[in-house]
Amino acid sequence: MGHQDHLIRRLAQRLGARPPAALGLALALLVIIATGTGVAASRGGSHQVAVPRTNSPLPAPRPVSMPPDPVVHIAGLHGDGSLAFISRGSLWLLDTSTYSVHELVPAKDHPDAPQFSADGKWLAFLAHRRVGGTWICLVRSDGGGMHRLHRRDIAFDGWAPRGHRLAIDFVSRRGAVPVRDTSVVATWRPGTEPRAVARVGGLTGVVWSPDGRELGIATADWDRRGSVPGTTSIATYPIAGGRPTIWFSRLGQHGRLEGEDELYLRLAGWWQGQGIGFWLFGNGEVLSPDQAPLELLVAPRSQPRRLGQTLPGGGALAGGRGEAEERTVDASRLGYLADVDQIGRDGFGRQIWFRKRLTVCAPAATCRRVPAPPRTVTLDPAWSPDGKTLAYVIAPSRASVGFPQRIVRRWYAAHRLALYRPSTGRVRYIHGTAGASAPMWSRDGKDLIYAARDGIWLLRVGAARATRVATPLFAPGDLPAYYGQVDWVGQFAWSAGG
């Protein structure tokens, strides 16, 4: 009866009545809910409740109008950790261990990019104040123990592969142009001060090593005008201290790669069994409106190998720095690498729903395209924890370059999930997953969570259909699409996710 008592108290609080009258009325409502006849009832006697707010963790809140509370299905996620999700701009935390839901940050503080640590104990996210800049916030998976860090131009670069150590970077000295800024790359653990790993100029990317002992850092040391690069490089730094190791270096206009000069690199990842991957820009580009070459370094100072052309970025990864809202690259623990490749020369690379096909590359081997039905695209790769199965999205191929709301909604509604095993080459389509985007595996590889139809859904192994655990995500009729892409990855995080 622990969770029922909790629900009774919540209902009494929302009714605004005094005990014992409030408890009597709440008990009556609870009976209605439990018998399946109430509007908040769901199958199996589990409950969907609208949840109360708690105070903002950021200082000096101002009174503003707030959107309606989200509806959550706590029992639907029971036993599967905590879920952080952004609902109409506000960040909420659903904790199934205590059957509670908290509003961590209201919409006026613009929370962004929630990510749980590898051990699932801590949640990191960004908060943006119009006056006061950006904050990195850490909070326990039960909603307590808030820590905040405020620096000029601060960002986080992802959790370590183990434990709960966060990589961050912030500008320590402003240069004449942004690419000449001096930045501190550091690690941060809850309850401690950030520990500097490197101080570099012209920072363009940070990634963790697979074992969590080093950080890969990309830089572009441009001239004072910001027009001609000096040295473009990738180096790795031990987080415990020590000399860096140079993986890649090109000097100025004479350092050509793939026929390009004036190089600028954006790190994509450091992957077990593969190496360090980066997106390549040349001839003065720092952002690509189209597809960009994805290159791989298998060892320090090795010759880069081209894997394909993908949209650079990856949504909320790297603190929201990515260009693409969709997840475009993912690596497995067995060394397989999946990326969303641009096929053909007549496609517009920024357009995610045209000429995009998933490619899987084995370690030190050729790459193969994942089988797909005609007139479809394949997106959103997510490897299972054992590294043997790839979950991904199949969607209709569209040649239209227009992105009105009705077209975007119709296209996302036609998504569905599929599973691919490289060892056999077989594909299995998952029924009942209409509208699925951004799939994520549980740590034991038995469940999948994904975004669909303005909500977060959980699909358990052996279940006939998925369960919606939280809704809504966006304002009615307003999918925030950028070139047809919606940042589903940046809308939620799951502590039980791999």
VOGU-3710 file (C-alpha; in Angstrom, 3 decimals, decimal comma):
1> mghqdhlirr> 0,000/0,000/0,000  3,025/2,329/0,028  2,444/3,740/-3,453  -1,334/3,861/-2,870  -0,816/5,939/0,286  1,440/8,202/-1,698  -1,211/8,585/-4,401  -3,908/9,310/-1,798  -1,822/12,126/-0,332  -1,138/13,526/-3,814
11> laqrlgarpp> -4,850/13,484/-4,695  -5,700/15,170/-1,414  -3,120/17,874/-2,028  -4,432/18,553/-5,528  -8,053/18,687/-4,278  -6,986/21,369/-1,789  -9,166/19,868/0,968  -8,255/19,266/4,610  -7,973/15,784/6,135  -9,928/13,699/6,906
21> aalglalall> -12,430/14,926/4,299  -9,718/15,071/1,640  -8,596/11,523/2,440  -12,138/10,205/2,118  -12,612/11,831/-1,259  -9,168/10,718/-2,390  -9,973/7,118/-1,368  -13,133/7,226/-3,439  -11,184/8,456/-6,442  -8,539/5,798/-5,880
31> viiatgtgva> -11,213/3,076/-5,940  -12,479/4,453/-9,243  -8,952/4,465/-10,668  -8,136/0,953/-9,445  -11,330/-0,527/-10,910  -10,413/0,778/-14,347  -13,463/3,046/-14,707  -11,755/6,417/-14,206  -10,240/8,578/-16,949  -6,788/8,123/-15,392
41> asrggshqva> -6,949/4,324/-15,316  -4,816/1,963/-17,370  -4,609/-1,788/-17,864  -3,495/-3,993/-14,979  -4,474/-1,544/-12,244  -1,446/0,718/-12,809  -1,913/4,439/-12,431  -1,452/7,508/-14,563  -1,356/10,701/-12,540  -0,806/14,368/-13,195
51> vprtnsplpa> 2,089/15,379/-10,974  2,792/18,413/-8,738  5,686/20,834/-9,138  8,613/21,481/-6,859  10,762/24,589/-6,707  13,272/25,544/-9,424  16,905/24,712/-8,521  18,141/27,949/-10,057  18,256/31,214/-8,113  15,841/34,154/-8,273
61> prpvsmppdp> 12,841/32,590/-10,058  10,254/35,009/-11,408  6,514/34,214/-11,518  5,449/33,141/-15,011  2,521/31,244/-16,466  3,228/27,501/-16,482  1,956/24,833/-18,892  -0,220/21,954/-17,642  1,534/19,150/-15,762  2,566/16,087/-17,777
71> vvhiaglhgd> 0,760/12,759/-17,416  3,027/9,911/-16,318  2,483/6,174/-16,007  4,695/5,412/-13,005  3,820/1,727/-12,745  4,570/1,290/-16,459  8,239/2,020/-15,734  8,369/0,324/-12,322  11,639/-1,506/-11,748  13,372/0,218/-14,646
81> gslafisrgs> 15,138/3,139/-12,992  14,481/6,845/-13,400  13,322/8,793/-16,435  14,165/12,458/-17,081  12,126/14,149/-19,788  11,362/17,640/-21,060  7,633/18,367/-21,230  6,658/21,618/-22,947  9,967/23,162/-21,977  10,154/22,017/-18,327
91> lwlldtstys> 12,472/19,237/-17,123  10,802/16,493/-15,046  12,227/13,478/-13,220  10,236/10,278/-12,730  11,705/8,118/-9,942  10,098/4,667/-9,753  11,933/3,717/-6,540  9,811/6,251/-4,624  6,820/6,520/-6,985  7,440/10,252/-7,336
101> vhelvpakdh> 7,764/12,853/-10,067  9,540/16,183/-9,632  9,843/19,256/-11,790  13,574/19,982/-11,723  13,673/23,108/-13,910  10,774/25,185/-15,253  10,468/26,164/-18,897  11,628/29,729/-18,276  15,119/28,381/-17,447  15,321/26,493/-20,776
111> pdapqfsadg> 16,616/23,087/-19,609  18,387/21,089/-22,281  20,257/17,838/-22,991  19,530/15,593/-19,962  21,995/12,687/-19,666  22,372/10,053/-16,951  25,821/8,908/-15,851  27,033/5,451/-16,801  26,185/4,088/-13,347  22,714/5,696/-13,484
121> kwlaflahrr> 23,214/7,557/-10,193  23,455/11,135/-11,483  21,709/13,267/-14,089  23,445/16,139/-15,920  21,627/18,833/-17,863  22,013/22,418/-19,024  19,922/25,388/-17,911  19,976/28,702/-19,758  19,004/31,988/-18,148  18,456/35,033/-20,332
131> vggtwiclvr> 20,380/37,001/-17,717  23,171/34,967/-16,176  24,171/32,635/-19,005  24,408/28,839/-18,923  24,531/26,472/-15,949  25,556/22,820/-15,851  23,460/21,058/-13,215  23,982/17,659/-11,582  21,243/15,958/-9,572  20,881/12,467/-8,109
141> sdgggmhrlh> 18,564/10,023/-9,860  16,026/10,526/-7,036  15,975/14,294/-7,594  18,120/15,311/-4,602  21,642/16,630/-4,112  21,624/19,415/-6,698  25,028/20,779/-7,784  25,399/23,717/-10,163  28,349/25,082/-12,106  28,383/28,427/-13,896
151> rrdiafdgwa> 31,211/29,559/-16,182  31,462/31,667/-19,297  30,520/29,702/-22,437  30,310/26,389/-20,595  29,299/23,023/-22,082  29,470/19,374/-21,103  31,059/16,765/-23,313  29,506/13,587/-21,952  29,812/11,203/-19,017  32,722/8,816/-18,643
161> prghrlaidf> 32,021/5,231/-19,823  32,098/4,139/-16,161  30,997/5,733/-12,902  29,869/9,368/-12,763  32,682/11,637/-13,908  31,598/14,360/-16,367  33,793/15,996/-19,024  33,178/19,738/-19,360  34,798/22,702/-21,082  34,551/26,452/-20,628
171> vsrrgavpvr> 36,211/29,565/-22,002  38,858/30,983/-19,678  40,123/33,775/-21,921  38,406/35,424/-24,870  40,323/35,738/-28,136  39,928/38,218/-30,962  37,601/35,750/-32,717  35,807/32,667/-31,300  38,255/30,174/-32,837  41,043/31,897/-30,882
181> dtsvvatwrp> 39,377/31,461/-27,482  41,394/29,725/-24,777  39,354/26,927/-23,187  39,780/24,718/-20,149  38,832/21,056/-20,600  38,127/19,467/-17,233  36,397/16,615/-15,440  33,800/17,189/-12,734  32,349/14,869/-10,111  29,440/15,770/-7,815
191> gtepravarv> 30,584/17,518/-4,651  34,031/18,448/-6,000  35,603/21,284/-7,959  36,323/20,763/-11,674  39,751/19,254/-12,313  41,552/20,668/-15,350  42,901/18,172/-17,878  44,083/20,581/-20,603  44,108/24,250/-21,515  43,869/24,694/-25,285
201> ggltgvvwsp> 43,153/27,296/-27,926  40,501/26,937/-30,623  38,692/23,963/-29,043  36,504/22,077/-31,551  35,649/18,818/-29,756  36,092/16,527/-26,727  35,471/12,755/-26,445  36,113/10,076/-23,823  38,351/7,074/-24,429  36,548/3,697/-24,234
211> dgrelgiata> 38,209/2,917/-20,876  37,470/6,371/-19,409  41,138/7,134/-18,658  41,775/9,723/-21,379  40,099/12,573/-23,239  40,499/13,140/-26,963  40,641/16,872/-27,767  40,458/18,521/-31,199  41,705/22,067/-31,803  41,986/24,543/-34,668
221> dwdrrgsvpg> 44,547/27,240/-33,879  43,527/29,911/-36,384  45,054/33,333/-36,996  43,792/36,564/-35,439  41,357/37,180/-38,287  39,925/33,692/-37,963  40,399/33,032/-41,667  43,566/30,915/-42,038  44,282/27,980/-39,705  47,626/27,509/-38,068
231> ttsiatypia> 47,674/23,935/-36,758  44,657/21,621/-36,794  45,164/18,691/-34,441  43,717/15,842/-32,388  45,542/14,853/-29,189  44,711/12,574/-26,272  45,255/13,606/-22,632  45,347/11,275/-19,582  42,839/12,571/-17,022  45,303/11,671/-14,241
241> ggrptiwfsr> 47,892/13,989/-15,780  50,784/13,458/-18,148  51,975/14,322/-21,633  49,441/14,293/-24,493  49,703/11,954/-27,461  49,283/13,463/-30,936  46,926/11,463/-33,156  46,544/13,910/-36,036  48,179/17,203/-37,029  48,092/19,386/-40,140
251> lgqhgrlege> 49,790/22,747/-40,542  47,973/25,706/-42,105  46,995/25,881/-45,749  49,506/23,193/-46,710  47,871/20,459/-44,623  45,459/18,889/-47,088  43,088/15,975/-46,499  40,466/14,575/-48,889  41,378/17,387/-51,299  40,539/20,042/-48,675
261> delylrlagw> 42,787/22,593/-46,992  42,224/25,062/-44,118  41,021/22,078/-42,133  38,561/22,135/-39,228  37,651/18,950/-37,345  34,668/17,981/-35,174  35,084/14,834/-33,065  32,472/12,110/-33,500  33,693/9,586/-30,914  36,433/7,309/-29,624
271> wqgqgigfwl> 35,266/3,756/-30,187  36,368/0,359/-28,890  38,082/-1,616/-31,649  37,843/1,264/-34,145  39,708/4,401/-33,052  38,897/8,112/-33,058  36,337/9,373/-35,552  35,905/12,948/-36,746  33,949/14,987/-39,259  36,059/16,899/-41,757
281> fgngevlspd> 35,444/20,468/-42,887  37,673/22,348/-45,302  38,232/25,595/-47,172  37,249/27,709/-44,178  34,037/25,858/-43,229  33,290/25,394/-39,551  29,700/24,160/-39,950  28,308/22,096/-42,779  24,805/22,758/-44,161  25,041/19,365/-45,835
291> qaplellvap> 26,702/15,977/-45,312  30,352/15,906/-44,178  33,062/13,234/-44,601  33,341/10,966/-41,538  37,002/9,974/-41,059  38,602/7,364/-38,789  42,027/7,294/-37,117  42,838/3,744/-36,013  46,013/4,740/-34,127  48,150/7,810/-33,338
301> rsqprrlgqt> 49,452/9,485/-36,520  47,772/6,908/-38,760  46,378/7,948/-42,132  42,672/8,846/-41,778  40,271/6,399/-43,449  36,980/7,637/-44,841  33,897/5,810/-43,558  31,215/7,761/-45,441  29,292/11,020/-45,448  26,944/11,786/-42,566
311> lpgggalagg> 25,274/14,731/-40,924  27,723/15,942/-38,260  26,558/16,151/-34,686  24,056/13,923/-32,948  21,499/16,015/-31,113  22,018/16,432/-27,415  25,331/14,637/-27,315  28,280/16,851/-26,423  26,072/19,303/-24,609  23,884/20,145/-27,566
321> rgeaeertvd> 26,788/21,061/-29,817  25,757/18,774/-32,645  24,381/20,066/-35,917  22,157/17,070/-36,645  19,216/16,561/-34,310  19,088/12,850/-35,167  21,599/10,356/-33,755  23,869/9,677/-36,730  26,681/7,462/-35,344  26,790/4,723/-32,689
331> asrlgyladv> 29,398/2,093/-31,771  29,039/-1,310/-30,096  31,233/-2,898/-27,440  32,286/-5,511/-30,022  33,770/-2,834/-32,262  30,959/-2,521/-34,804  30,268/1,020/-35,951  26,925/2,142/-37,424  26,512/5,475/-39,200  23,750/7,124/-41,237
341> dqigrdgfgr> 25,387/7,435/-44,648  24,362/9,697/-47,519  23,912/7,618/-50,670  24,013/9,036/-54,188  25,000/12,496/-55,325  21,579/14,024/-56,004  20,425/14,217/-52,387  20,440/17,217/-50,087  22,456/15,963/-47,126  20,694/18,085/-44,515
351> qiwfrkrltv> 17,373/16,472/-45,469  17,205/13,500/-43,104  14,326/11,784/-44,898  15,987/11,425/-48,333  18,801/9,058/-49,405  19,936/8,073/-45,926  20,978/4,481/-45,248  22,582/2,868/-42,209  26,015/1,375/-42,787  27,688/-1,061/-40,360
361> capaatcrrv> 31,486/-1,312/-40,271  33,230/-4,201/-38,525  36,653/-3,577/-36,929  39,358/-3,375/-39,603  36,887/-4,577/-42,230  34,686/-3,249/-44,996  31,359/-1,532/-44,354  27,975/-2,946/-45,389  24,582/-1,325/-45,689  21,790/-2,544/-43,449
371> papprtvtld> 19,034/-4,151/-45,601  15,952/-1,963/-46,035  12,697/-2,058/-48,036  12,498/0,034/-51,220  11,686/3,736/-50,911  12,728/3,938/-47,243  15,471/5,522/-45,165  17,134/3,954/-42,101  18,095/6,127/-39,131  18,776/6,396/-35,378
381> pawspdgktl> 21,259/3,536/-34,738  21,430/2,123/-31,180  23,518/-0,940/-30,287  22,396/-3,434/-27,639  24,595/-3,702/-24,507  26,118/-7,003/-25,692  27,047/-5,333/-28,995  25,349/-7,973/-31,148  22,076/-6,308/-32,167  21,394/-2,928/-33,754
391> ayviapsras> 18,045/-1,223/-33,094  17,156/1,426/-35,645  14,301/3,298/-37,320  12,801/2,675/-40,752  10,936/5,616/-42,293  9,475/6,510/-45,710  11,801/8,210/-48,141  10,652/11,696/-49,163  12,083/13,924/-51,883  10,255/17,074/-50,751
401> vgfpqrivrr> 12,433/19,882/-49,392  9,541/21,621/-47,638  9,008/21,117/-43,905  5,478/22,228/-42,947  4,148/20,866/-39,645  1,659/18,476/-41,212  4,374/16,870/-43,375  6,812/16,550/-40,465  4,159/14,994/-38,205  3,015/12,574/-40,923
411> wyaahrlaly> 6,598/11,477/-41,643  7,454/10,815/-37,992  4,146/8,989/-37,474  5,194/6,523/-40,212  8,388/5,453/-38,382  8,826/1,942/-36,984  11,557/0,023/-35,178  13,662/-2,828/-36,533  16,516/-5,008/-35,248  19,592/-6,060/-37,249
421> rpstgrvryi> 22,250/-8,648/-36,379  25,503/-8,234/-38,357  26,544/-11,833/-37,629  23,589/-13,203/-39,616  22,548/-10,236/-41,752  18,934/-10,747/-40,665  16,412/-7,957/-39,973  13,407/-8,262/-37,645  10,657/-5,648/-37,701  9,039/-4,770/-34,348
431> hgtagasapm> 5,263/-4,451/-34,599  3,336/-1,876/-32,591  6,089/0,770/-32,647  4,476/3,326/-34,966  6,107/6,735/-34,769  9,247/5,480/-32,976  12,396/7,651/-32,836  15,624/7,659/-30,783  15,512/4,066/-29,420  17,553/3,268/-26,300
441> wsrdgkdliy> 18,298/-0,135/-24,773  18,092/-1,065/-21,113  21,381/-2,159/-19,543  20,327/-5,808/-19,521  19,300/-5,648/-23,179  15,746/-6,799/-22,428  13,782/-3,559/-22,883  13,695/-0,623/-25,293  12,549/2,915/-24,649  11,814/5,408/-27,422
451> aardgiwllr> 9,981/8,627/-28,311  6,752/8,451/-30,341  3,492/10,359/-30,749  4,498/13,162/-28,383  5,447/10,778/-25,581  8,026/8,354/-24,167  7,251/4,632/-24,586  8,671/1,472/-22,994  8,692/-1,845/-24,852  9,405/-4,877/-22,678
461> vgaaratrva> 10,634/-8,139/-24,148  7,689/-10,439/-24,763  5,078/-7,690/-24,357  2,352/-7,466/-26,980  2,689/-3,699/-27,175  4,612/-0,768/-25,735  3,474/1,280/-22,720  3,431/5,057/-22,778  5,144/6,317/-19,614  5,152/10,113/-20,120
471> tplfapgdlp> 3,420/12,722/-22,269  3,380/15,413/-23,679  6,801/16,490/-24,925  5,908/19,532/-27,014  3,212/22,179/-27,293  0,142/21,029/-29,273  0,736/21,109/-33,023  4,254/22,500/-32,670  7,034/20,012/-33,413  10,278/22,036/-33,282
481> ayygqvdwvg> 11,710/20,727/-36,544  15,000/21,893/-38,068  15,143/20,832/-41,723  12,533/18,235/-40,808  14,515/16,929/-37,796  13,188/16,903/-34,247  15,664/16,632/-31,374  14,136/13,556/-29,723  17,543/12,604/-28,294  17,612/15,842/-26,312
491> qfawsagg> 14,114/15,336/-24,866  14,717/12,449/-22,463  17,265/10,336/-20,580  16,931/6,959/-18,871  19,008/5,812/-15,916  18,486/2,146/-16,821  19,588/2,769/-20,398  22,832/1,362/-21,762
//
